[in-house]
Amino acid sequence: MPIFVPVALTMLATPILTLHSGLPLQQVTSGPQPGEKAPAFNVLLTDGSPVLREVEQKTSGAVTVVFLTAVERSAMPLIRIVNWYGAERKTAMDTVIVVLPKDPVAMRDRLPAIVKSLNLKVKFAISSDGPDGPGAYAINSKAMMTILTIRDGKVEGNLALAQPGVADAKNVITLMAKLSGDEKPPTPDELNARNAGAPAGRPAAQRPAANPAPAVAEPDLSTPESMKKVILDLVKEVAALKAELAALKAGGNAQPAAQPKPPAGPLPGAAPTDPGVLGLLRAFIQPSNTNADVDRVAADIDLYTRGKAELLKQAHDGWVRILHLKYGTEYAQKIGAEMVKVWKTKLP
């Protein structure tokens, strides 16, 4: 995340960013339960392009199947956990993420971006049976994510989530670890530290060796002490990014493009007063963000404000101002416009 700060940030105030601490586990009933049969089913497998090939997903041996009734940014952190851990345990189990899209054509168009953003290392497919999924599986459309661990065609574990988030990561890892025989599974933080490298599109070699930015994708804000640690880590990250920017300038690399001048006249929306909303919006509008950076910050904002009317209102108003000022990348403007429309329907 670049530290280039345009003059527009004075309109969004200055406190440091804070992130969400996760959401409580939300379970619903979906899919076959432990002990029930889980037969093979057909999927349209992708290699990262819109071109799909139909294959039979077998359930012999050990298989973790994740059914997604929607691919939303709020679920991305948990999908990354499944991807990372599934890749690490690939010799002990197969892992496949199966999307049940309401609009298969639109989903095909999105596949390359999704695969690239997640850096997928496990199978990713669309159900050949449409939005309801395989008939024998009875997937509940109210569960955005249904995770099944299957051994030799029989379900061993089932975890169905209405609104999956990073708070569910430990339970997901535990489920997959049991199936794959991992007696000492990693924590979500350990997985993140092992897998969350430099953002896509920026070679790791360009990052300064000193003061590396800490991994804070899933910060612990449960106690005052842990909150203090997160803030201190972010201060270090700012210092590291300043050093990175200086190194890029010294090396003659392309510098971040300047943000456009603010349009004349009164500004719509309002600047956030909550430090967390403010910081996340500042991260969102960085002009050198990759599309993956934008998606990641958008997911953090969605989780941080979910169920909190006042924070949602601040995020909405702040985003309205950002869109008016045309800050951020073209992709950020597109995603911001989509989220404003969604949030507007949720405001009182």
Backbone torsions as a table, in degrees:
resi	resn	phi	psi	omega
1	MET	NA	111.7	-175.8
2	PRO	-64.9	156.7	-177.2
3	ILE	-104.3	3.5	178.7
4	PHE	-54.8	124.0	-174.8
5	VAL	-118.6	106.4	179.4
6	PRO	-72.4	164.5	179.5
7	VAL	-59.4	-23.5	-178.0
8	ALA	-61.9	-21.7	-177.1
9	LEU	-67.4	-17.2	175.2
10	THR	-65.9	-21.6	177.9
11	MET	-84.2	-8.1	178.3
12	LEU	-111.9	11.2	179.3
13	ALA	70.0	-165.3	-167.6
14	THR	-132.2	-8.3	-174.1
15	PRO	-58.3	155.2	-179.3
16	ILE	-71.2	152.2	-177.5
17	LEU	-76.5	149.1	168.8
18	THR	-129.5	157.7	-176.3
19	LEU	-117.3	169.7	178.8
20	HIS	-68.6	159.0	177.6
21	SER	-108.2	12.1	178.5
22	GLY	99.4	168.5	-177.8
23	LEU	-120.2	156.5	178.2
24	PRO	-64.8	152.6	179.3
25	LEU	-61.1	130.4	179.0
26	GLN	-123.0	111.5	-175.5
27	GLN	-112.3	147.5	172.3
28	VAL	-135.0	172.5	177.9
29	THR	-94.1	124.6	-178.8
30	SER	-157.3	137.3	175.1
31	GLY	79.2	170.1	178.6
32	PRO	-63.6	145.0	-176.8
33	GLN	-93.0	164.7	-179.8
34	PRO	-51.0	132.7	-178.9
35	GLY	96.8	-17.4	-179.1
36	GLU	-87.0	161.2	-177.8
37	LYS	-74.3	147.9	176.8
38	ALA	-135.6	87.4	-175.6
39	PRO	-71.9	165.2	175.5
40	ALA	-63.4	155.1	-178.8
41	PHE	-148.4	160.8	-177.9
42	ASN	-92.8	141.5	176.8
43	VAL	-136.6	160.5	172.6
44	LEU	-101.0	104.3	-173.0
45	LEU	-85.7	142.2	179.3
46	THR	-114.6	149.1	173.1
47	ASP	-104.8	15.2	-178.4
48	GLY	107.0	-3.2	178.1
49	SER	-116.5	166.9	177.8
50	PRO	-65.2	-11.1	178.9
51	VAL	-78.2	123.0	-176.6
52	LEU	-115.8	152.5	173.6
53	ARG	-128.4	135.7	-177.8
54	GLU	-81.6	128.0	178.5
55	VAL	-137.1	164.0	175.2
56	GLU	-94.0	123.0	175.6
57	GLN	-86.2	107.6	-178.4
58	LYS	-77.7	155.2	178.4
59	THR	-120.1	17.6	174.1
60	SER	-78.4	154.9	-175.2
61	GLY	72.0	-151.3	179.9
62	ALA	-105.3	124.4	-176.9
63	VAL	-137.7	130.5	169.7
64	THR	-103.1	123.0	179.3
65	VAL	-116.0	127.4	177.6
66	VAL	-114.5	113.0	176.5
67	PHE	-93.8	128.5	178.4
68	LEU	-115.5	119.4	176.1
69	THR	-83.8	-10.6	175.8
70	ALA	-157.3	148.5	175.8
71	VAL	-111.2	89.9	-178.4
72	GLU	-108.1	156.3	-177.6
73	ARG	-61.9	-30.9	-179.5
74	SER	-63.2	-25.5	-178.6
75	ALA	-89.4	-11.4	-173.9
76	MET	-58.6	-43.8	179.7
77	PRO	-58.2	-38.5	179.9
78	LEU	-73.6	-35.8	176.2
79	ILE	-62.6	-37.0	177.6
80	ARG	-62.9	-39.1	178.4
81	ILE	-60.9	-46.6	178.5
82	VAL	-60.1	-43.9	-179.3
83	ASN	-62.0	-50.4	-177.8
84	TRP	-63.4	-49.5	-175.4
85	TYR	-71.3	-37.6	176.7
86	GLY	-60.0	-39.4	178.4
87	ALA	-66.9	-39.5	179.9
88	GLU	-66.0	-31.0	-175.1
89	ARG	-105.7	22.9	-173.2
90	LYS	-63.6	-23.9	178.0
91	THR	-78.3	-17.8	-178.2
92	ALA	-103.1	-20.5	-179.7
93	MET	-157.9	156.6	173.3
94	ASP	-93.0	146.9	177.9
95	THR	-132.8	130.5	179.2
96	VAL	-138.1	133.2	175.8
97	ILE	-103.7	121.7	-174.7
98	VAL	-117.8	119.0	179.3
99	VAL	-90.1	138.4	176.8
100	LEU	-112.8	76.9	-171.4
101	PRO	-78.9	142.6	172.8
102	LYS	-72.1	-29.4	178.8
103	ASP	-123.8	88.2	-177.4
104	PRO	-57.7	-35.5	-178.8
105	VAL	-64.6	-46.7	179.3
106	ALA	-63.8	-37.5	179.9
107	MET	-65.3	-38.6	178.0
108	ARG	-59.6	-39.1	-179.6
109	ASP	-67.4	-29.8	-177.5
110	ARG	-84.1	-16.2	-171.8
111	LEU	-54.1	-49.4	-177.7
112	PRO	-57.6	-42.1	-178.9
113	ALA	-66.7	-40.0	-179.6
114	ILE	-64.9	-48.1	-178.4
115	VAL	-61.9	-41.2	180.0
116	LYS	-68.7	-42.7	-178.6
117	SER	-62.4	-40.0	-177.4
118	LEU	-86.9	-10.8	-174.4
119	ASN	50.1	54.8	-171.2
120	LEU	-63.0	133.5	178.3
121	LYS	-119.6	-4.1	176.2
122	VAL	-113.9	174.7	-178.9
123	LYS	-67.1	143.8	177.5
124	PHE	-136.1	127.3	-171.7
125	ALA	-148.0	167.0	172.2
126	ILE	-110.6	139.1	179.5
127	SER	-65.1	133.8	176.0
128	SER	-72.9	-12.8	-176.0
129	ASP	-97.2	9.2	176.7
130	GLY	83.9	-166.3	-173.1
131	PRO	-65.3	-18.7	179.1
132	ASP	-87.1	-11.4	179.6
133	GLY	74.0	-176.0	179.5
134	PRO	-57.9	131.1	-175.3
135	GLY	-56.8	-35.6	-177.3
136	ALA	-71.4	-10.7	-174.0
137	TYR	-97.5	-19.0	176.0
138	ALA	48.1	57.4	179.6
139	ILE	-74.9	131.0	-179.5
140	ASN	-81.2	122.8	-178.0
141	SER	-65.5	-17.0	179.0
142	LYS	-80.5	-11.0	176.6
143	ALA	-96.4	110.2	178.5
144	MET	-63.3	-32.2	-178.6
145	MET	-136.0	126.3	174.4
146	THR	-121.6	116.6	-176.6
147	ILE	-108.4	122.3	-179.9
148	LEU	-119.5	130.9	170.0
149	THR	-104.8	125.6	-170.2
150	ILE	-126.4	136.7	174.8
151	ARG	-129.2	120.2	178.7
152	ASP	50.4	47.4	174.1
153	GLY	77.3	10.5	178.7
154	LYS	-129.1	136.3	-177.6
155	VAL	-71.5	129.4	174.0
156	GLU	-101.6	-35.7	-178.5
157	GLY	-142.4	149.9	-178.9
158	ASN	-142.1	127.4	175.9
159	LEU	-136.6	110.1	-178.3
160	ALA	-111.0	128.7	-174.3
161	LEU	-125.3	128.2	178.0
162	ALA	-73.0	-44.5	-179.8
163	GLN	-131.9	82.3	-176.8
164	PRO	-65.6	142.4	178.7
165	GLY	-151.8	-179.1	-176.7
166	VAL	-63.6	-23.4	179.0
167	ALA	-65.4	-19.2	-179.8
168	ASP	-89.1	-4.1	-172.4
169	ALA	-58.9	-43.0	-178.0
170	LYS	-60.9	-42.0	-179.7
171	ASN	-65.9	-38.1	179.2
172	VAL	-65.9	-45.6	178.6
173	ILE	-60.8	-42.6	179.8
174	THR	-59.9	-42.4	-179.3
175	LEU	-63.8	-47.4	-178.5
176	MET	-69.7	-34.8	179.7
177	ALA	-64.9	-40.4	179.6
178	LYS	-62.5	-42.6	-179.8
179	LEU	-65.6	-40.5	-174.0
180	SER	-89.9	0.1	177.6
181	GLY	74.9	26.9	179.7
182	ASP	-87.5	107.2	-176.6
183	GLU	-79.2	-20.1	179.0
184	LYS	-129.6	70.3	-177.3
185	PRO	-67.9	153.3	179.1
186	PRO	-74.0	159.2	171.7
187	THR	-81.9	163.2	175.5
188	PRO	-56.3	-38.1	179.6
189	ASP	-65.1	-38.5	179.2
190	GLU	-66.4	-41.3	176.9
191	LEU	-61.8	-43.4	-179.9
192	ASN	-62.0	-43.2	-178.7
193	ALA	-64.6	-33.4	-178.1
194	ARG	-78.9	-24.9	-169.8
195	ASN	-117.3	-24.0	-175.8
196	ALA	-85.5	86.0	-179.5
197	GLY	-90.8	-153.3	179.2
198	ALA	-65.3	145.1	179.5
199	PRO	-56.3	151.3	179.1
200	ALA	-58.5	142.0	177.2
201	GLY	90.4	-7.2	178.4
202	ARG	-124.0	109.0	-177.9
203	PRO	-57.3	137.8	-178.7
204	ALA	-61.3	-28.6	-177.6
205	ALA	-64.6	-20.3	-178.9
206	GLN	-80.0	-13.6	-178.1
207	ARG	-79.9	136.7	179.4
208	PRO	-61.6	144.2	-179.4
209	ALA	-71.2	-34.1	-177.3
210	ALA	-81.2	149.5	176.7
211	ASN	49.1	58.4	178.9
212	PRO	-63.4	145.8	179.8
213	ALA	-66.7	131.4	-178.6
214	PRO	-72.0	154.9	176.2
215	ALA	-82.1	114.7	-178.1
216	VAL	-129.6	32.4	-178.3
217	ALA	-66.6	-27.5	-178.3
218	GLU	-131.7	65.6	-174.2
219	PRO	-69.6	152.6	176.7
220	ASP	-97.7	111.5	179.2
221	LEU	-113.9	27.3	-173.4
222	SER	-78.3	-21.7	-179.1
223	THR	-134.1	159.0	177.0
224	PRO	-57.6	-37.5	-178.9
225	GLU	-64.7	-44.5	-179.3
226	SER	-68.1	-35.5	177.1
227	MET	-63.0	-40.5	179.1
228	LYS	-62.3	-40.9	180.0
229	LYS	-63.0	-42.3	179.3
230	VAL	-60.8	-42.9	-179.7
231	ILE	-63.6	-43.4	178.8
232	LEU	-63.0	-39.5	177.2
233	ASP	-62.1	-38.7	-179.5
234	LEU	-69.6	-34.1	175.0
235	VAL	-61.3	-41.2	177.7
236	LYS	-64.6	-38.4	-179.8
237	GLU	-63.3	-41.3	178.3
238	VAL	-60.0	-44.0	179.9
239	ALA	-62.5	-40.9	179.8
240	ALA	-64.7	-40.6	-178.4
241	LEU	-70.5	-34.0	174.6
242	LYS	-62.3	-41.5	178.5
243	ALA	-65.1	-37.4	178.5
244	GLU	-64.0	-43.5	-180.0
245	LEU	-62.7	-41.6	179.0
246	ALA	-63.4	-38.5	179.8
247	ALA	-66.7	-39.6	179.7
248	LEU	-65.3	-41.9	178.9
249	LYS	-64.3	-42.4	-178.6
250	ALA	-64.7	-30.8	-178.7
251	GLY	-85.4	0.4	177.7
252	GLY	77.8	16.3	179.2
253	ASN	-73.8	163.0	178.5
254	ALA	-61.3	135.3	179.3
255	GLN	-93.0	155.7	-179.5
256	PRO	-57.1	139.2	179.1
257	ALA	-67.3	140.0	178.9
258	ALA	-68.9	147.0	177.0
259	GLN	-73.4	151.0	179.5
260	PRO	-65.3	156.3	178.2
261	LYS	-68.8	142.1	-179.4
262	PRO	-61.1	138.0	176.1
263	PRO	-62.0	151.7	178.9
264	ALA	-72.7	157.5	177.1
265	GLY	101.2	174.7	-179.3
266	PRO	-64.2	145.9	-178.3
267	LEU	-92.6	133.6	175.2
268	PRO	-77.1	168.8	178.6
269	GLY	72.3	-159.9	-178.7
270	ALA	-158.2	154.5	176.6
271	ALA	-77.1	135.8	179.1
272	PRO	-64.9	148.6	173.9
273	THR	-105.2	-19.5	177.9
274	ASP	-76.5	128.3	-177.7
275	PRO	-59.5	-36.5	-178.9
276	GLY	-66.2	-48.0	178.5
277	VAL	-62.1	-44.6	-179.7
278	LEU	-59.0	-49.0	-177.8
279	GLY	-63.0	-40.9	180.0
280	LEU	-66.9	-38.3	177.3
281	LEU	-67.7	-36.7	176.9
282	ARG	-63.0	-40.9	178.0
283	ALA	-65.8	-34.7	-176.2
284	PHE	-66.5	-33.5	-172.3
285	ILE	-94.0	6.5	179.4
286	GLN	-57.5	126.6	-173.5
287	PRO	-68.5	-17.1	-179.8
288	SER	-101.2	10.3	176.8
289	ASN	-60.6	141.0	167.8
290	THR	-81.8	169.4	176.0
291	ASN	-60.5	-36.7	178.2
292	ALA	-64.7	-38.3	176.2
293	ASP	-60.7	-45.1	-179.4
294	VAL	-61.0	-46.2	179.7
295	ASP	-61.7	-40.9	-178.3
296	ARG	-64.9	-45.1	-179.7
297	VAL	-67.9	-38.8	178.4
298	ALA	-60.3	-40.0	178.1
299	ALA	-65.4	-39.5	178.3
300	ASP	-63.7	-41.9	179.4
301	ILE	-64.1	-43.4	-179.5
302	ASP	-60.0	-44.6	-179.5
303	LEU	-70.9	-38.1	-177.7
304	TYR	-64.5	-33.8	-175.4
305	THR	-98.6	-10.0	-173.0
306	ARG	-61.5	129.2	178.3
307	GLY	77.4	5.4	-178.8
308	LYS	-121.4	97.1	-171.8
309	ALA	-57.0	-43.0	-176.6
310	GLU	-66.7	-43.0	179.0
311	LEU	-67.2	-36.9	178.1
312	LEU	-62.2	-41.9	179.1
313	LYS	-63.9	-42.3	179.2
314	GLN	-64.1	-42.4	179.5
315	ALA	-64.2	-42.8	179.2
316	HIS	-60.7	-50.3	-177.1
317	ASP	-65.4	-39.4	178.3
318	GLY	-64.6	-38.3	-179.5
319	TRP	-70.7	-34.8	175.9
320	VAL	-59.3	-41.7	179.2
321	ARG	-67.2	-41.9	178.7
322	ILE	-59.4	-44.1	-179.7
323	LEU	-64.2	-39.6	179.1
324	HIS	-63.4	-39.5	-178.5
325	LEU	-82.9	-7.2	178.5
326	LYS	59.1	42.3	177.6
327	TYR	-88.2	155.1	179.8
328	GLY	91.1	178.2	-180.0
329	THR	-75.4	168.5	177.1
330	GLU	-59.7	-38.2	179.0
331	TYR	-67.8	-39.2	178.3
332	ALA	-63.1	-40.0	177.5
333	GLN	-61.9	-41.1	179.7
334	LYS	-64.4	-48.2	-179.1
335	ILE	-66.2	-39.7	178.8
336	GLY	-61.0	-41.8	179.1
337	ALA	-63.5	-39.3	178.7
338	GLU	-64.1	-44.0	-177.1
339	MET	-70.4	-34.3	176.4
340	VAL	-60.2	-41.9	179.2
341	LYS	-62.9	-41.5	-179.5
342	VAL	-67.9	-46.7	-177.5
343	TRP	-65.3	-33.7	-178.8
344	LYS	-59.9	-34.5	179.7
345	THR	-72.4	-18.5	-177.5
346	LYS	-95.9	-10.2	-178.1
347	LEU	-76.2	145.0	178.7
348	PRO	-66.6	NA	NA
